[in-house]
């Protein structure tokens, strides 16, 4: 499989695309929170070039954790956050925070405040939100390992943790090797992490609606992929279809490989699509 992926990476035909298109695109900049059983919480946020720090304050079953702004004469008193984390490190195109010992149960009320710091600016509260945790939201497993949906209150004990870690380390090493080979194959080309979907919405959607539409469409096409973790952007392509951006080049290569078996090839490389479109424009001119 690794050999096939390397060949696929080397055979990808890329060209410089019009970068001005991407500047006008808007993505849903949501905070992604993953809750694990028996314990553990992972929070991630898509990386942007002007963003140098992401932080999170999570409150569990605490009222007035994120109160409305008060008058100048009133002092805002907040409870102590149960999970308080921040990072400046970027992994796989995301800021990732992990609280391996945090415990959140079904029906808990979770309130959070996201903190962003852009270059040459002070940290600011980006958004505040709250939700009640449903059982279907909880994942079975470890924050650092694989996870599947937990639909029952009973769980099976995890075995072979040492061998699981060794396997994850081996996969990570192979991914790093593949990424280096792919970069060498495309050193002179402007390679993006974007894909083209042969899909149309019934009407013009806003950014959040389009992101949800693309997630549902992709889940139907390739259900084995966790699209809430893999996809970070969805946007309209000027000459038809929907474009998406994934977290890493490895994700892109994997999706392209898996999409080969789909009828009518509904998922293709957006770089190639834009290259073909640009060639057609030149021919018509």
Residue pairs with C-beta under 8 A, 6 or more apart in sequence:
2 174
2 178
4 257
5 178
5 253
5 254
5 257
6 178
6 181
6 182
8 253
8 256
8 257
9 178
9 181
9 182
9 185
9 186
9 249
9 253
10 181
10 182
10 185
12 185
12 186
12 191
12 256
12 269
12 271
12 272
13 271
13 272
13 275
14 186
14 189
14 190
14 191
14 192
14 269
14 271
14 272
14 275
15 189
15 190
15 271
15 274
15 275
15 278
16 189
16 190
17 190
17 192
17 271
17 274
17 275
17 278
18 274
21 238
25 233
25 235
26 207
26 235
27 46
27 207
27 211
27 232
27 233
27 234
27 235
27 245
28 207
28 208
28 211
29 45
29 46
29 126
31 43
31 45
31 56
31 112
31 114
31 127
31 129
32 43
32 44
32 45
32 228
32 229
33 41
33 42
33 43
33 58
33 110
33 112
34 41
34 42
34 43
34 44
34 139
34 143
34 147
34 229
35 41
35 104
35 133
35 137
35 138
35 139
36 42
36 138
36 139
36 140
36 141
36 142
36 143
36 147
37 138
37 139
37 140
37 141
37 150
37 155
38 103
38 155
39 100
39 101
39 102
39 103
40 98
40 99
40 100
40 101
40 102
40 142
40 143
41 58
41 83
41 98
41 99
41 102
41 104
41 143
42 96
42 97
42 98
42 99
42 143
43 56
43 58
43 85
43 96
43 97
43 98
44 94
44 95
44 96
44 97
44 229
45 54
45 94
45 95
45 114
46 93
46 94
46 232
46 233
46 247
47 90
47 93
47 94
47 95
50 118
50 119
51 95
51 116
51 117
51 118
51 119
52 88
52 117
52 118
52 119
53 86
53 87
53 88
53 95
53 115
53 116
53 117
53 123
54 86
54 87
54 95
54 97
54 114
54 115
54 116
54 117
55 84
55 85
55 86
55 87
55 97
55 114
55 115
55 116
55 117
55 123
56 83
56 84
56 85
56 86
56 97
56 112
56 113
56 114
56 115
57 81
57 83
57 84
57 112
57 113
57 115
58 81
58 82
58 83
58 84
58 99
58 102
58 110
58 111
58 112
59 65
59 66
59 79
59 81
59 82
59 110
59 111
59 112
60 82
60 83
60 104
60 108
60 109
60 110
61 108
61 109
62 79
62 82
62 109
62 111
64 78
64 79
65 78
65 79
65 81
65 111
65 113
65 130
66 78
66 111
66 112
66 113
66 128
66 129
66 130
67 76
67 78
69 76
70 76
82 102
83 99
83 102
85 97
85 98
85 99
86 97
86 115
87 95
87 96
87 97
89 95
89 96
92 247
92 248
92 251
93 193
93 232
93 247
93 248
94 232
94 247
98 143
98 144
99 143
100 142
100 143
100 144
104 110
104 133
104 138
105 133
105 138
106 133
106 134
106 135
106 138
107 132
107 133
108 132
108 133
109 130
109 131
109 132
109 133
110 130
110 131
110 132
110 133
111 128
111 129
111 130
112 128
112 129
112 130
113 125
113 127
113 128
114 125
114 126
114 127
114 128
115 123
115 124
115 125
115 126
116 123
116 124
116 126
117 123
117 124
135 150
135 151
136 149
136 151
138 150
139 147
139 148
139 149
139 150
140 147
140 148
140 149
140 150
140 155
141 147
141 148
141 158
142 158
144 168
145 164
145 165
145 168
158 164
175 250
178 250
178 253
179 248
179 249
179 250
182 191
182 249
182 253
190 271
191 249
191 271
192 245
192 270
192 271
193 245
193 246
193 247
193 248
193 249
193 251
193 252
194 243
194 244
194 245
194 246
194 252
194 270
194 271
195 243
195 244
195 245
195 246
195 252
195 255
195 256
195 267
195 268
195 269
195 270
196 237
196 241
196 242
196 243
196 267
196 268
196 269
196 270
196 273
197 214
197 217
197 218
197 241
197 242
197 243
197 244
197 266
197 267
198 241
198 264
198 265
198 266
198 267
198 268
199 214
199 217
199 241
199 242
199 266
200 240
200 241
200 242
201 209
201 210
201 213
201 242
205 213
207 234
207 235
210 234
210 235
210 236
210 242
211 231
211 233
211 234
213 234
213 242
214 231
214 234
214 242
214 244
215 227
215 228
215 231
215 234
217 242
218 225
218 227
218 231
218 244
218 267
219 225
219 227
221 259
221 262
221 266
221 267
222 255
222 258
222 259
222 262
222 267
224 258
225 255
225 258
229 247
230 246
230 247
230 251
230 255
231 244
231 245
231 246
231 247
232 245
232 246
232 247
233 243
233 244
233 245
234 242
234 243
234 244
234 245
235 242
235 243
235 244
235 245
236 242
236 243
237 243
237 270
237 273
239 277
241 273
243 270
246 252
246 255
252 269
255 267
256 267
256 268
256 269
259 265
259 266
259 267
259 268
